[in-house]
Amino acid sequence: MARSAASGTAASRKTRKPAPVKPRGSYRTKDPAYEARIQACLARVRDGVHPSLRQASIIEKIPFSTLQARASGKHNSSQAARGARQLLQPSQEAAVLDWARHNAQSGRPFSATTLRQAAAAVSGKTPGRTWVRGFFQRHRKKIIKSKGSKLDPKRSQNFNKATIKHYFGILGAVDKEYGGLIPEQTWNMDEKGIQMGGGRHNNPTKFFYDRETSSDNRYRISSDNLELVTVIECISAAGESMPVSFVVKGDPPDVSDIEEGKIGSVGSSETGWTDNEHGAYWLREVFIPNALDKCKDKSKPIVLIYDGHESHETLDIEDAVYNVSDVDIIIICLPSKTTHKTQPLDVVVFSRVQRRWTAHADDCTFRNNEITKSNVIHEYLAMREDAVSPELIRKAFEKTGIYPLNPNVFGEDDFAPSMASSCQAHVPASYPPQMLSSDAVAIPSDVEMSDSEMSNDDMDEDFRPSSPLPPSSDFDMPLHIEEEGYVDLEPNPPLLREETQPDAAPQSNTNSVTIPVTRSSSSASTLINSPAEELLHPPPIIPYCEDEILDFDDRLETVRHLRDQLTDFYDGAVFWRSQYLAAQAHCTLLRRELEMLRVQLMNEKNKKRRNTAKMKCRLFTHPSLNAVYQTRRDDAETRRVEDERQQAQKNADEIARKQRLAHEVVLRVFDTPLTMSNYKRDDLIALAGALGIDDTGIKQQLMDRIKAHLNAKREELSSNPRFSELFAQPQRGRRREALAPIANTVALTSNQYAAGPDNRQPPAPPTSDNPPNLHFSSENRNPYNCDTQPLNHGYHHQQPTRVNAIPSTSQPFNPGFQLNLNGIPPYSSTHTYNYTFYNTNTQ
């Protein structure tokens, strides 16, 4: 029996299931309700509802060991225990969280790297590898991980409250002037570029693949045709749309097979974008006829809202608008860089159009129907029938606040990105408030900045510092106060003074905040220098029943001990309050300094934009602006006439230049060394033409080409009188003084001569038998040649860069130089030639 009993016990021991292993950390510690029960139970013991911890444990059904450990301060809650081991204290982590959310609203969200940098800056320690993950897990109810949409800094800056208020002010004024706008006559126009291949936007559609195919081999055939086509859309607040217009690159395609009324116009340009001519043609031939056909009430204006592109604000558009007399046409230009929020087509319609067009282009590629210029218009119209609906159009006008008119359509989140470029310092809501003693921030503009500076003589004696104030970037430097009984506000304060005067009256000082000290702080110094974690433990919870058994001496000792502790904590509270007020003061000054720096930065950025009127919303056409239009029309006509005159003069000068170059190519003698300073570009062109080489390019290219040709044919050209001087070395040193002329210019006819002082006869005037390019041998040297040395009979010619001899003019003719006839028949015996001679003996 014993064996059987033993064997049965062993069998039962084998078949018994093992007790489940209790995981580390009871589930109750993770239950917020359980922690609340513990705190409520301890509060009832403290208030005397439960006479002892044992009875409270029985009544509340909480383990006695847990209550005893919590009451004595031995243990804390699991949350508090984890908080003590965390990198940041709860208050610090809350501040980092607030700044992360604030930066995300202003368009500058924290990444994992910037979040780690912020935590390291606050704690002074390097966060661990898993700190960001834990931070996100602790605050996942307030923050999420997401990819942000790109926003141009100019858009974030321009879309601000002041700009949008001004825009709705103009829109509201027009609405009030005409007693309300009607949706059938309120239009919005914008251009959109589409690419024949659908663009490079990713298609979010998911497709089916063989499971065994690796991800690297899962392809989707898609067109890479990036040729651009501009689509001009125009919609009304009533849900209607005008016929679509297109601008293609090159020759326009044939669209004769498309139903009439679906296409407004088809134009072409070199790039596929619109220009001033396309904008004026669209408004004159497409918008005005269709808007007049759909006009319901001619007493109400036709309002067209679009962006302020250059092609939308031309004089041709004004001509077309003001020529309409049946109804007023008002054009409102949206504020610059705000169309991502204020233009209905951009906000709602075009986003769907782009998604549908990308999918449609991929579908065409899948069906082997490649989109080209010949069928792109057909395919777009087919896609548009389902993409653009009246409900979508009406929603677009409602979302932008145009119709129904709603100036409050945009909230704080919409304007939040403009905080990054604001002149005011924007901080989270948990940022310490400014000191009550701080004055309101009054920031002068850049014009008033110099006037607002005060000299030391203008300052009050009570506010004049004994030493120069630190620079603005050092506002956080402490200013010591030597009065007894007051604590200086250093970031790392020393021990409080042993000798204090409680009755000393605090003196006014605007440079710091002072807190009176009421007692000697020998124990307070220990309190101040102790770690904060050691000071945050609550006093132990003792039931009333234990207090009743104490005798008088024990109670008196306990009271004195508690009084000392209370005094120490009061001193600590006074000190930490002073530190808190100092931090507030530093935050206030830092915010003031930040705002001043922002103003200076914005003034520098706005210097180039102060004279432009296209930043804000504006009326381009309005009945009240008719006089302004007439002035602009007159000015444009004046500029047109002046431009035509200048162009005619330019054309005449170009013709004369070409004639001069043609004559220089044939007749000119190049008698100066070939240097960049001696020859201008036109001289080089003439020289290149005379040499028979290419005469195109810039000056340096011409010079290199000519030098290469001269080096290649040196022997042949060096003996040519027209080009021999090109090989001469340029003179260096002191420039020769100008030679004085013997007499005034002498006019000679073809049968007259002018003799020199020694009756030496100059060369005869040019004739058909005696051309102007005279050359003499060494035996018969030309006494008036352009040598740099004095010649025979005391005559020397002042060497010019280029000499012209024009018949019947006052310009001197010099033998051996160029003859510029300017279209006059050469070598005529009836022409008079002017000569100027210089004597080297009269220098």
FENGI-V580171 format. One record per residue. N is the residue number from 1. RES is the residue in one letter. SS is DSSP state (helix for helix, strand for strand, loop for the rest). NEAR is the number of other C-alpha atoms within 12 Angstrom. D_FIRST is the distance of its C-alpha to the first C-alpha in whole Angstrom. Layout:
n-><N	N>
res-><RES	RES>
ss-><SS	SS>
near-><NEAR	NEAR>
d_first-><D_FIRST	D_FIRST>
//
This chain:
n-><1	2	3	4	5	6	7	8	9	10	11	12	13	14	15	16	17	18	19	20	21	22	23	24	25	26	27	28	29	30	31	32	33	34	35	36	37	38	39	40	41	42	43	44	45	46	47	48	49	50	51	52	53	54	55	56	57	58	59	60	61	62	63	64	65	66	67	68	69	70	71	72	73	74	75	76	77	78	79	80	81	82	83	84	85	86	87	88	89	90	91	92	93	94	95	96	97	98	99	100	101	102	103	104	105	106	107	108	109	110	111	112	113	114	115	116	117	118	119	120	121	122	123	124	125	126	127	128	129	130	131	132	133	134	135	136	137	138	139	140	141	142	143	144	145	146	147	148	149	150	151	152	153	154	155	156	157	158	159	160	161	162	163	164	165	166	167	168	169	170	171	172	173	174	175	176	177	178	179	180	181	182	183	184	185	186	187	188	189	190	191	192	193	194	195	196	197	198	199	200	201	202	203	204	205	206	207	208	209	210	211	212	213	214	215	216	217	218	219	220	221	222	223	224	225	226	227	228	229	230	231	232	233	234	235	236	237	238	239	240	241	242	243	244	245	246	247	248	249	250	251	252	253	254	255	256	257	258	259	260	261	262	263	264	265	266	267	268	269	270	271	272	273	274	275	276	277	278	279	280	281	282	283	284	285	286	287	288	289	290	291	292	293	294	295	296	297	298	299	300	301	302	303	304	305	306	307	308	309	310	311	312	313	314	315	316	317	318	319	320	321	322	323	324	325	326	327	328	329	330	331	332	333	334	335	336	337	338	339	340	341	342	343	344	345	346	347	348	349	350	351	352	353	354	355	356	357	358	359	360	361	362	363	364	365	366	367	368	369	370	371	372	373	374	375	376	377	378	379	380	381	382	383	384	385	386	387	388	389	390	391	392	393	394	395	396	397	398	399	400	401	402	403	404	405	406	407	408	409	410	411	412	413	414	415	416	417	418	419	420	421	422	423	424	425	426	427	428	429	430	431	432	433	434	435	436	437	438	439	440	441	442	443	444	445	446	447	448	449	450	451	452	453	454	455	456	457	458	459	460	461	462	463	464	465	466	467	468	469	470	471	472	473	474	475	476	477	478	479	480	481	482	483	484	485	486	487	488	489	490	491	492	493	494	495	496	497	498	499	500	501	502	503	504	505	506	507	508	509	510	511	512	513	514	515	516	517	518	519	520	521	522	523	524	525	526	527	528	529	530	531	532	533	534	535	536	537	538	539	540	541	542	543	544	545	546	547	548	549	550	551	552	553	554	555	556	557	558	559	560	561	562	563	564	565	566	567	568	569	570	571	572	573	574	575	576	577	578	579	580	581	582	583	584	585	586	587	588	589	590	591	592	593	594	595	596	597	598	599	600	601	602	603	604	605	606	607	608	609	610	611	612	613	614	615	616	617	618	619	620	621	622	623	624	625	626	627	628	629	630	631	632	633	634	635	636	637	638	639	640	641	642	643	644	645	646	647	648	649	650	651	652	653	654	655	656	657	658	659	660	661	662	663	664	665	666	667	668	669	670	671	672	673	674	675	676	677	678	679	680	681	682	683	684	685	686	687	688	689	690	691	692	693	694	695	696	697	698	699	700	701	702	703	704	705	706	707	708	709	710	711	712	713	714	715	716	717	718	719	720	721	722	723	724	725	726	727	728	729	730	731	732	733	734	735	736	737	738	739	740	741	742	743	744	745	746	747	748	749	750	751	752	753	754	755	756	757	758	759	760	761	762	763	764	765	766	767	768	769	770	771	772	773	774	775	776	777	778	779	780	781	782	783	784	785	786	787	788	789	790	791	792	793	794	795	796	797	798	799	800	801	802	803	804	805	806	807	808	809	810	811	812	813	814	815	816	817	818	819	820	821	822	823	824	825	826	827	828	829	830	831	832	833	834	835	836	837	838	839	840	841	842	843>
res-><M	A	R	S	A	A	S	G	T	A	A	S	R	K	T	R	K	P	A	P	V	K	P	R	G	S	Y	R	T	K	D	P	A	Y	E	A	R	I	Q	A	C	L	A	R	V	R	D	G	V	H	P	S	L	R	Q	A	S	I	I	E	K	I	P	F	S	T	L	Q	A	R	A	S	G	K	H	N	S	S	Q	A	A	R	G	A	R	Q	L	L	Q	P	S	Q	E	A	A	V	L	D	W	A	R	H	N	A	Q	S	G	R	P	F	S	A	T	T	L	R	Q	A	A	A	A	V	S	G	K	T	P	G	R	T	W	V	R	G	F	F	Q	R	H	R	K	K	I	I	K	S	K	G	S	K	L	D	P	K	R	S	Q	N	F	N	K	A	T	I	K	H	Y	F	G	I	L	G	A	V	D	K	E	Y	G	G	L	I	P	E	Q	T	W	N	M	D	E	K	G	I	Q	M	G	G	G	R	H	N	N	P	T	K	F	F	Y	D	R	E	T	S	S	D	N	R	Y	R	I	S	S	D	N	L	E	L	V	T	V	I	E	C	I	S	A	A	G	E	S	M	P	V	S	F	V	V	K	G	D	P	P	D	V	S	D	I	E	E	G	K	I	G	S	V	G	S	S	E	T	G	W	T	D	N	E	H	G	A	Y	W	L	R	E	V	F	I	P	N	A	L	D	K	C	K	D	K	S	K	P	I	V	L	I	Y	D	G	H	E	S	H	E	T	L	D	I	E	D	A	V	Y	N	V	S	D	V	D	I	I	I	I	C	L	P	S	K	T	T	H	K	T	Q	P	L	D	V	V	V	F	S	R	V	Q	R	R	W	T	A	H	A	D	D	C	T	F	R	N	N	E	I	T	K	S	N	V	I	H	E	Y	L	A	M	R	E	D	A	V	S	P	E	L	I	R	K	A	F	E	K	T	G	I	Y	P	L	N	P	N	V	F	G	E	D	D	F	A	P	S	M	A	S	S	C	Q	A	H	V	P	A	S	Y	P	P	Q	M	L	S	S	D	A	V	A	I	P	S	D	V	E	M	S	D	S	E	M	S	N	D	D	M	D	E	D	F	R	P	S	S	P	L	P	P	S	S	D	F	D	M	P	L	H	I	E	E	E	G	Y	V	D	L	E	P	N	P	P	L	L	R	E	E	T	Q	P	D	A	A	P	Q	S	N	T	N	S	V	T	I	P	V	T	R	S	S	S	S	A	S	T	L	I	N	S	P	A	E	E	L	L	H	P	P	P	I	I	P	Y	C	E	D	E	I	L	D	F	D	D	R	L	E	T	V	R	H	L	R	D	Q	L	T	D	F	Y	D	G	A	V	F	W	R	S	Q	Y	L	A	A	Q	A	H	C	T	L	L	R	R	E	L	E	M	L	R	V	Q	L	M	N	E	K	N	K	K	R	R	N	T	A	K	M	K	C	R	L	F	T	H	P	S	L	N	A	V	Y	Q	T	R	R	D	D	A	E	T	R	R	V	E	D	E	R	Q	Q	A	Q	K	N	A	D	E	I	A	R	K	Q	R	L	A	H	E	V	V	L	R	V	F	D	T	P	L	T	M	S	N	Y	K	R	D	D	L	I	A	L	A	G	A	L	G	I	D	D	T	G	I	K	Q	Q	L	M	D	R	I	K	A	H	L	N	A	K	R	E	E	L	S	S	N	P	R	F	S	E	L	F	A	Q	P	Q	R	G	R	R	R	E	A	L	A	P	I	A	N	T	V	A	L	T	S	N	Q	Y	A	A	G	P	D	N	R	Q	P	P	A	P	P	T	S	D	N	P	P	N	L	H	F	S	S	E	N	R	N	P	Y	N	C	D	T	Q	P	L	N	H	G	Y	H	H	Q	Q	P	T	R	V	N	A	I	P	S	T	S	Q	P	F	N	P	G	F	Q	L	N	L	N	G	I	P	P	Y	S	S	T	H	T	Y	N	Y	T	F	Y	N	T	N	T	Q>
ss-><loop	helix	helix	helix	helix	helix	helix	helix	helix	helix	helix	helix	helix	helix	helix	loop	loop	loop	loop	loop	loop	loop	loop	loop	loop	loop	helix	helix	helix	helix	loop	helix	helix	helix	helix	helix	helix	helix	helix	helix	helix	helix	helix	helix	helix	helix	loop	loop	loop	loop	loop	loop	helix	helix	helix	helix	helix	helix	helix	helix	loop	loop	loop	helix	helix	helix	helix	helix	helix	helix	helix	helix	loop	loop	loop	loop	loop	helix	helix	helix	helix	helix	helix	helix	helix	loop	loop	loop	loop	helix	helix	helix	helix	helix	helix	helix	helix	helix	helix	helix	helix	helix	helix	helix	helix	loop	loop	loop	loop	loop	loop	helix	helix	helix	helix	helix	helix	helix	helix	helix	helix	helix	helix	loop	loop	loop	loop	loop	loop	loop	helix	helix	helix	helix	helix	helix	helix	helix	loop	loop	loop	loop	loop	loop	loop	loop	loop	loop	loop	loop	loop	loop	helix	helix	helix	helix	helix	helix	loop	loop	helix	helix	helix	helix	helix	helix	helix	helix	helix	helix	helix	helix	helix	helix	helix	helix	helix	loop	loop	loop	loop	loop	helix	helix	helix	strand	strand	strand	strand	strand	strand	strand	strand	strand	strand	loop	loop	loop	loop	loop	loop	loop	loop	loop	loop	loop	loop	loop	loop	loop	loop	loop	loop	loop	helix	helix	helix	loop	loop	loop	loop	loop	loop	loop	loop	loop	loop	strand	strand	strand	strand	strand	strand	strand	strand	strand	loop	loop	loop	loop	strand	loop	loop	strand	strand	strand	strand	strand	strand	loop	loop	loop	loop	loop	loop	loop	loop	loop	loop	loop	loop	loop	strand	strand	strand	strand	strand	strand	strand	loop	loop	loop	loop	loop	loop	helix	helix	helix	helix	helix	helix	helix	helix	helix	helix	helix	helix	helix	helix	helix	helix	helix	helix	loop	loop	loop	loop	loop	loop	loop	loop	strand	strand	strand	strand	strand	loop	loop	loop	helix	helix	helix	loop	loop	helix	helix	helix	helix	helix	helix	helix	helix	loop	loop	loop	loop	loop	loop	strand	strand	strand	strand	strand	loop	loop	loop	loop	loop	helix	helix	helix	helix	loop	helix	helix	helix	helix	helix	helix	helix	helix	helix	helix	helix	helix	helix	helix	helix	helix	helix	helix	helix	helix	helix	helix	helix	loop	loop	loop	loop	loop	loop	loop	loop	loop	helix	helix	helix	helix	helix	helix	helix	helix	helix	helix	helix	helix	loop	loop	helix	helix	helix	helix	helix	helix	helix	helix	helix	helix	loop	loop	loop	loop	loop	loop	loop	loop	loop	loop	loop	loop	helix	helix	helix	helix	helix	helix	helix	helix	helix	helix	loop	loop	loop	loop	loop	loop	loop	loop	loop	loop	loop	loop	loop	loop	loop	loop	loop	loop	loop	loop	loop	loop	loop	loop	loop	loop	loop	loop	loop	loop	loop	loop	loop	loop	helix	helix	helix	loop	loop	helix	helix	helix	loop	loop	loop	loop	loop	loop	loop	loop	helix	helix	helix	loop	loop	loop	loop	loop	loop	loop	loop	loop	loop	loop	strand	loop	loop	loop	loop	loop	loop	loop	loop	loop	loop	loop	loop	loop	loop	loop	loop	loop	loop	loop	loop	loop	loop	loop	loop	loop	loop	loop	loop	loop	strand	loop	loop	loop	loop	loop	helix	helix	helix	helix	helix	helix	helix	helix	loop	loop	helix	helix	helix	helix	loop	loop	loop	loop	loop	loop	loop	loop	helix	helix	helix	helix	helix	loop	loop	loop	helix	helix	helix	helix	helix	helix	helix	helix	helix	helix	helix	helix	helix	helix	helix	helix	helix	helix	helix	helix	helix	helix	helix	helix	helix	helix	helix	helix	helix	helix	helix	helix	helix	helix	helix	helix	helix	helix	helix	helix	helix	helix	helix	helix	helix	helix	helix	helix	helix	helix	helix	helix	helix	helix	helix	loop	loop	loop	loop	loop	loop	loop	loop	loop	loop	loop	strand	strand	strand	strand	loop	helix	helix	helix	helix	helix	helix	helix	helix	helix	helix	helix	helix	helix	helix	helix	helix	helix	helix	helix	helix	helix	helix	helix	helix	helix	helix	helix	helix	helix	helix	helix	helix	helix	helix	helix	helix	helix	helix	helix	helix	helix	helix	helix	helix	helix	loop	loop	loop	loop	loop	loop	loop	loop	loop	loop	loop	loop	loop	helix	helix	helix	helix	helix	helix	helix	helix	helix	helix	helix	loop	loop	loop	loop	loop	loop	loop	helix	helix	helix	helix	helix	helix	helix	helix	helix	helix	helix	helix	helix	helix	loop	helix	helix	helix	helix	helix	loop	loop	loop	loop	loop	helix	helix	helix	helix	loop	loop	loop	loop	loop	loop	loop	loop	loop	loop	loop	loop	loop	strand	loop	loop	loop	loop	strand	strand	strand	loop	loop	loop	loop	loop	loop	strand	loop	loop	loop	loop	loop	strand	loop	loop	loop	loop	loop	loop	loop	loop	loop	loop	loop	loop	loop	loop	loop	loop	loop	loop	loop	loop	loop	loop	loop	loop	loop	loop	loop	loop	loop	loop	helix	helix	helix	strand	loop	loop	loop	loop	loop	loop	loop	loop	loop	loop	loop	loop	loop	loop	loop	loop	loop	loop	loop	loop	loop	loop	loop	loop	loop	loop	loop	loop	loop	loop	loop	loop	loop	loop	loop	loop	loop	strand	strand	strand	loop	loop	strand	strand	helix	helix	helix	loop>
near-><8	8	10	11	12	12	13	15	15	13	14	14	13	11	10	12	10	10	6	7	9	9	9	9	12	14	14	20	23	17	16	15	13	22	25	18	25	33	24	21	37	37	25	27	32	25	17	21	20	24	26	31	37	24	24	32	25	17	19	26	18	26	22	22	19	30	38	28	20	31	32	20	20	18	19	25	29	21	19	20	16	18	20	19	14	25	28	31	22	22	17	23	30	23	25	34	36	26	29	34	29	28	26	29	27	31	29	27	28	30	21	22	18	19	31	32	22	28	32	22	18	23	21	14	16	20	26	18	12	15	25	32	19	20	32	23	15	21	21	14	11	17	21	21	21	11	11	15	10	14	20	18	20	22	29	32	33	37	41	36	29	20	29	39	25	22	38	33	25	30	37	25	19	34	27	16	17	20	13	24	34	28	34	31	42	44	44	47	42	39	35	28	30	39	34	40	35	37	27	22	23	17	22	11	15	11	11	12	14	11	10	10	11	10	12	9	12	15	14	19	18	29	29	21	23	22	27	31	41	35	39	38	40	43	46	42	39	32	29	27	40	36	30	35	40	41	41	36	28	19	16	25	24	17	25	17	14	20	12	12	18	27	31	33	35	35	34	26	22	17	18	30	29	34	24	20	24	34	37	26	30	39	40	26	25	32	40	36	22	29	38	29	18	24	29	19	22	23	19	27	38	44	44	41	42	41	36	31	26	21	26	33	31	27	28	26	33	35	24	29	39	30	19	25	16	20	25	32	41	39	40	39	39	43	38	33	31	38	36	31	34	43	43	40	43	32	26	30	39	33	22	23	33	33	27	32	39	35	31	36	40	34	25	27	23	17	14	13	20	25	35	29	33	23	25	38	39	26	31	41	29	21	25	28	18	18	26	35	23	21	21	29	37	32	27	36	37	31	30	38	29	45	37	25	28	23	26	21	24	23	19	16	21	27	30	30	32	34	33	31	33	31	29	24	25	26	30	23	14	18	24	22	22	25	24	14	19	22	14	13	21	17	24	20	21	22	14	12	16	11	11	14	15	12	11	16	10	12	12	11	10	14	16	18	16	11	9	9	18	15	10	19	17	14	24	26	24	25	27	20	22	15	22	25	27	34	39	33	35	27	21	16	21	19	25	34	25	20	18	20	19	16	13	15	16	20	19	16	21	20	28	32	34	35	34	28	33	28	26	22	30	21	24	32	23	21	30	29	22	16	12	15	17	15	19	16	19	17	17	20	30	29	29	19	20	18	20	14	13	16	12	12	11	15	16	14	14	16	16	14	14	16	14	20	21	18	23	26	26	23	31	34	21	28	37	27	21	27	27	25	30	36	28	26	32	35	24	29	32	26	32	29	26	27	29	27	25	27	26	25	19	23	22	15	17	18	14	10	15	14	10	13	16	25	30	33	34	33	36	37	37	29	26	17	21	22	15	19	28	19	15	19	21	15	15	17	15	14	15	14	14	14	14	14	14	14	15	14	14	14	14	14	14	15	16	18	20	20	20	27	30	26	28	33	30	24	31	38	38	40	36	33	23	29	28	21	16	21	27	20	23	28	35	39	34	35	40	36	26	29	31	17	23	21	27	21	18	16	22	20	19	31	32	23	26	37	26	16	24	29	16	14	18	20	14	17	22	21	15	21	24	30	31	23	25	30	27	18	13	18	14	7	6	6	9	14	12	17	23	19	23	24	18	15	20	24	27	29	23	24	18	22	22	26	21	25	17	13	12	17	19	29	34	32	39	38	24	15	15	19	21	31	31	31	24	16	11	8	8	13	18	29	33	39	32	31	22	25	17	23	21	22	22	23	36	32	35	31	27	23	22	28	30	31	36	31	32	21	21	19	24	34	38	40	36	36	35	34	40	35	32	23	16	17	16	27	26	23	21	19	25	29	39	31	38	34	37	33	27	25	17	16	17>
d_first-><0	4	5	5	6	8	10	10	12	14	15	16	18	19	21	22	26	27	29	33	35	38	41	43	45	44	46	47	49	51	51	55	54	51	54	56	53	53	57	57	55	56	60	58	57	60	62	60	58	55	55	53	51	47	49	50	47	45	48	49	45	46	44	45	45	48	50	50	51	53	55	55	57	54	53	55	55	54	57	59	57	58	61	61	60	63	66	68	68	67	71	72	70	71	75	74	73	76	78	77	77	81	81	80	82	85	85	83	79	77	76	73	75	77	74	73	76	76	73	74	77	76	73	75	72	71	68	65	65	63	65	67	64	62	65	66	62	63	66	65	66	70	71	70	71	74	77	80	83	86	89	92	93	96	95	92	95	98	95	95	96	100	101	99	100	104	103	102	105	107	105	105	109	110	108	109	113	113	111	107	107	106	103	105	108	105	104	102	103	101	101	98	98	96	95	96	92	91	90	88	86	82	81	78	77	74	74	72	71	69	66	66	69	69	71	74	75	75	78	80	84	86	90	91	95	96	99	100	101	102	101	103	101	103	101	102	100	100	98	101	102	105	105	104	106	105	107	106	107	110	111	110	108	110	108	111	108	106	107	109	108	105	107	109	110	109	111	111	111	110	107	105	105	108	111	114	115	112	111	115	115	112	113	116	115	112	111	114	115	111	111	114	113	110	112	111	113	116	116	113	113	111	109	108	105	104	104	107	107	110	111	110	113	116	120	120	117	119	122	120	118	121	123	121	123	121	118	117	115	113	111	108	107	103	103	102	98	97	97	93	93	96	97	96	96	94	91	90	92	92	89	88	91	90	86	87	90	88	85	88	90	86	86	90	89	86	89	91	93	95	96	100	103	104	101	99	101	100	96	97	98	95	93	94	94	91	90	93	93	95	91	91	94	94	91	93	96	93	91	94	95	99	99	98	99	96	97	94	92	91	88	87	85	88	90	87	88	92	90	90	94	95	97	95	91	88	85	82	81	79	82	83	86	90	91	93	95	96	99	99	99	102	103	106	107	109	112	111	110	113	114	111	111	112	113	113	116	115	111	111	111	108	106	108	105	106	105	105	102	100	100	98	95	94	94	90	92	92	95	95	96	97	97	95	93	92	89	90	88	87	85	83	84	85	83	85	88	87	91	91	94	92	95	97	98	97	100	100	99	99	97	94	92	91	89	90	88	87	86	85	82	80	77	78	79	75	74	77	75	72	70	70	66	66	68	66	63	63	63	60	59	58	57	60	57	57	61	61	60	63	65	69	69	66	68	71	70	68	71	73	71	70	74	74	72	74	77	76	75	78	80	77	78	82	82	80	82	85	83	82	86	87	85	86	90	89	88	91	93	91	92	95	96	94	96	99	98	97	101	102	100	101	105	105	103	105	109	109	108	110	113	111	111	108	105	105	106	109	112	113	115	116	120	120	120	123	125	123	123	127	127	124	126	129	128	126	130	131	129	129	133	132	130	132	135	133	132	135	136	133	134	138	137	135	137	140	137	137	141	141	138	140	143	142	140	143	146	144	145	141	143	140	138	134	132	130	132	135	134	132	130	133	135	132	132	136	136	133	135	138	136	134	131	128	129	126	123	123	125	123	123	126	127	125	126	130	129	127	130	133	131	131	135	136	139	140	140	141	145	145	147	144	141	142	142	138	138	139	138	137	139	137	139	141	142	146	148	149	153	155	157	161	162	160	159	162	162	164	165	165	168	168	167	166	167	166	168	169	170	167	167	163	162	163	161	158	160	159	161	159	156	154	152	155	154	157	157	157	161	161	158	158	159	157	153	150	150	148	152	155	157	161	164	161	159	155	153	150	147	145	142	143	147	148	151	152	155	157	155	155	152	153	154	153	154	151	149	147	149	147	150	147	149	152	154	155	158	160	163	164	161	161	159	158	158	157	158	157	159	157	160	159	155>
//
